[in-house]
């Protein structure tokens, strides 16, 4: 059984660069083995966030002692990507971000050329994975698409997906995360302006409303980042709540096996703070292995709202003004009612959102097929 070691450090006692260097060191050396695919995922994510927010860590990452664990990875990238080509996107991301953050060397171009020559993108089944691979390779001037028309078609399919707001009126976390990542890739993580249609903006608004109703800080943080990359401003209520939840996160010393923790929510919530122009990664980082835990949250109103509508069956309506009292009566407590009210105020068009969320008139009517 693992034991949590309670270590308390004044956050301000570690300088900004020192906190980032310490955080990178713990992710690189203390949480998981470098042969673990979850090590690749975690380190690709933290490096990507630091690089994309231009939070250079020269006084941390570039010092030989602090960069030593990444030097081992960087020095052996060719062997690793050659033996684990299925993880080429992780390795390319880590390599390119390390170089942008100041790691001496220029392996990125050769690794991109090798991955392209091996046709690794051809093994990707989804447009989202192909879009990520394209974004990574274009950082070194290579578009893995067969031609310009194929690349344009990929972009068009991605834009078509995010321009269907009905998808994001009902709980579907997979679709919502795909929405955010499409914006990350098309905007090149905020470097390129993406002109969104009104319908695509509605998709972000509705997906964020669902995440807020569900008290899902991880997803809501990504949606806030995607909004800002698309030139939108997230509702103040969302960002205020995220700031409060991020402040309540604990970064603790940890002994024993590394179990699942809330590292991803911690990273993307701080990312959202940084893209909003706020100071981020303020938590002091203990020595040794760390675990990251969000503070305990109450149950949000989303599930009970959906259950209430399901139980109403044919009596449910997509008219929020008619259903508001019924929904509020079904919620567990005043906190849920208050949060729903806040979500309704924050949503640009809550009436339209609720009309889709209620799912009235969607039950298919059975019909006899014509006889041949």
N, C-alpha and C positions, 0 to 999 in steps of 0.2 A: 504493500500500500504506500502511495506517495505521500510525502509530507510537505505542506506548504511552509516555507521559511519566511516569516514576516520580517522584511527588511524595510526600514523607513529612511529615505534620504530626502532632504529638502531639494525639490526640483531645481531651484535656482542655484544650488551648490554645484551643479554640473552645467557648464556652459553649453550654448547651442550646438557648437561643433562637437563637443565632447559627448553630448547625449546621442547625437546621430552616429558618431563613431562607435559608441558603446552598443547601440542597438544593432548596427551592422555586424559587429563582432559577435554578439550573442546569436544572431540568426545564422552567421557563417560557421560558428564553431561549437555552439553549446546546445542547440536544440535537437538537431538530427544529424545522422551520418550523411556525408556528402554523396554517398551512393544511393541514398533514399530519394525516390522521386518527389516526396514531399519536401525534401530539402531544396530541390530544384524549384518547385512551385513557390515556396516561401521566399527564397532569395531572389528569384526573378521578379516577384511582386514588390518587394521592398526597394530593390534597386530601380525598378521602373518608376515607382512613385517618386523617389528622390530625384531621379533624372528628369522626369517630366515636369516637376515643379521647380526645376533649376535650383534645387537646394544643394549647392556644391558643398562637399565635405572635405575640402582640401586639407584642412588641418587634422582630419581623422583618417579618411580613406587612403590618402597618399602617403601618410607616414608608414615606413616599412613595417613596424610592429602591428599597426591596425590593418594593413592591407595584406598581410602574410597569408591568411586563409584563402583569400580570393586569388592571390598569386598562384597558389597551388592549382586551383581550378583553371585559371587563365592559362597557365603554362602547359596544361594537359588537355586543353579543349579539343585539339584535333583527335586525340585518342578517344576521348569520351564521346564526342559526337559521332565518331566513326563506329563505335561499338553500340551506341544507343541512338541510332538515327531516328527512332520513333519519338525522341524527345528534342528534336532539332530546334523547335521553336523556343523551348526553354533555354537551350544553350546559346542560340543566336541572341536572344533577349539579354541574357546575362553578359555575354561578350560585348555587345554594342553599348549597353548602359555603362559597363565598367570603363570602356574606352572614353565615353562621353564625360564620365565623372573624373577622368584623369589618369586611369591606369596606363602606364607606359606600354606601348605596343600598338600594332595595327593589324590584328588578325581578322577583324570583322569582315573586310572585303573578301579575303580568301575563303572564309567559312561560308559566306553568302554564295560565292561562286560555286563552291563545292556542293552545297545543298541544292542549288539550282541545277547543276550538271547531273546530280543523282536523281533529279525528278521527284524530290521528296514531297513537293506540294501536290503532285498527282495522287498521292496516297490519302489526301484529305477528302473526307466525305461531305463536309458541310461548307457552305459559303462563308460562315463566320470564321472557321479555321483557315480557309483560303485567304480571307481578308487580313487576318492577323499575319499570316506568312508573307503576304504581299507588302504589308506595312513594314515588317521587319527588313525584308530584302531591299525595299526601296530606300532604306536608310543608307545603303551602299550602292544605290543606283541601278538595281536590278528589279525588273517587274517579271515575276515568274509566269505571268499569263502568256498564253501562246501568241497573242497579238493584242493590239490596242482595242480591237472590238470586243474581245473576250474580257479584257479588264473592265471596259466600260459596261458590259453586260452584268458583270459581278456587282459593280457599284449600283447599277439600276435595280438589281434584285434586292440589295440591302436597303436601299431607299424605299422601295415598295413595301418591304416588311415593316419598316418603322412608321410608314404613313397609313397604317390601318389602326386607328385608335380603338376600335372594338376589341382588338386582341388584348388591350391593356385595361379594359373595364372589368375584367374578371380575374381572380387570383391565378397567376401563372408565373411563378418565380423564374422558371427557365427562360420564358420569353422576355421577361423584364430585364434579366441579366444580359441576354443577347442584344436587347435594345441599347443598353448602356455601352456594351463593347463595340457595337457597330459605330456609335458616335465617337468612341475613343479612336478607333482605327481610321475612320474617314477624316477626322479632324487632326490626325497625327498627334494625338494627345495635346490638343489645344494650340498647335502650331499653325493650323490651316483652318480658315473659317468655312463652316459648312452652312449653306443657306437652307434652312429647313422650311418645309411647307407648313401651313397652319395645322394640317392633320398630324404631321410628325410632332409638332409642338404639343398637340393635344395628347399624343401617346405618352410623352414624357410626363405631362401633368397628371394624367390618369394613373400611370404606373407609380408615380411618387405618392399619389393619394392613397393607393392601396398599401404601399409600404409604410406610410405614416399611420394608417388605421391599424396595421398589424404590428406596430412598434418594432419594425425591422430596420435597425440602424445600418446594418451592412448594406442592404439594398438601397435604402434611401440615400446613403452617402454617395454611392455610385451614380444615382440619378441626379443628385445635386451637381456632381462633377460634370456629368454629361451635359446637363443644362448649360452650365457656364461655358463649356467648350463649344456649345452651339449658339452662344451669344445671348442666352436667356438668364434671368435672375430667379433663383429658387425662392419660394415663399419664405418669408422671415421666420414663420412658425417652425418650418422644417429645420432650418439651420440653427435656430435657437435651441430646439430640442436635441439636435445632434451634438451641439457644443456641450450641453449639459451631460449627455450620456458619455461623451468622450472623456470629460473631466472625471466622471465616476469610474472609469476603467482602472484596474490595478495591474501593475507590472511587478511581479513578485519572483523572488528566488524559488527554485523548484528542485526537489530531489526525486529520484526514481524515474520510471519510464515516462517518455513524453507522450501525453495523451492529447486528445483534441482540446484546443482552447479557442479563444476569440481573437487570435492574432489578425485574421483578415479584416474583421470589423474594425479593429484598432488601426490598421494601416489605412483602410479606405476612409475612415472617419477623419483621420488626420489629413489625408489627401484633400478631402472636401474642405477642411478648414483652410488649408494652404491655398486652394484655388479661389477661396473667398477673400483672400488677402489677410488672413489671420495667422498668428503664430501657431505653429504646430509642433507635435512631438515634444510636449513639455514634460512628460513623465520622466523622472529619474530612472536610471536603469541599473539594477543591482549587478554584482559580479556573478559569474557562473551561469548555469542554466536558468532561464526565465520562463514563466508562464504568464499569459495575458488573459484576464477575465473581465468581462463586462459586468457592471453591477446588475443585480437581479431586477427584473422588470415585471410589472403586472401584466396580465393578459390584455391585449388590445381588443377593441370592439369588433374587429373585422370578422372573426369566425362566427360570433354570435349573430351578427347582422345577416350573414349568409345563411346560417341555420334557420333563422326566423323566416326569411324569404322562402326557403325551401319548404318549411312546414305550412306556410300559407297557401302553397300550391296555386290553384287558379284564382285565389282571392288576392294575390299580390299584384301590385301595380308598379309601373315604372315612374310614376309621378311622385317625386320626393315630397311635395307639399302634402299629399294624401298619406304617405307612408311614414312620415317623420315621427309622429306620436307612437305609432305601432312599433317601430324599430326601437325607439328610446325606451318604451315600456319593457321590451324584451332584453335589454342590456342588463349586465350584472350589477352595476353600481353607478353612483354619480360620477366617478372618475371616468368611466367609459363613455358616459353621456357627454361629459365635458370635452373629452378628447374627440369624439365624433363631431361636436359643434365646432371645435377648432379646425378639424380637417375640412369641414364644409366651408368655413370661411377662407381657408388657405387655397382651396381648389379654384382654379379660374372659372370653371363651369361645372359646379357640383351637380346641378340638375341633369345635365347631359351625361355626366359620369354615372349617376345613380340609375338613369334610364337603361343604360347598358348593364350595369351591375345587377339589376333586378331580374334580367333575363326573362322577360315576359314575351310570349308569342314565339318562342324558339323551339317548342316541342314539335317534332315532325309529325305530320299526319300520314298514317299508313295508307298506301294506295295499292290497288291490285295492278300488277303488271299486265300489259296487253298480251294476249296469247299469240304465239307465233302462227 
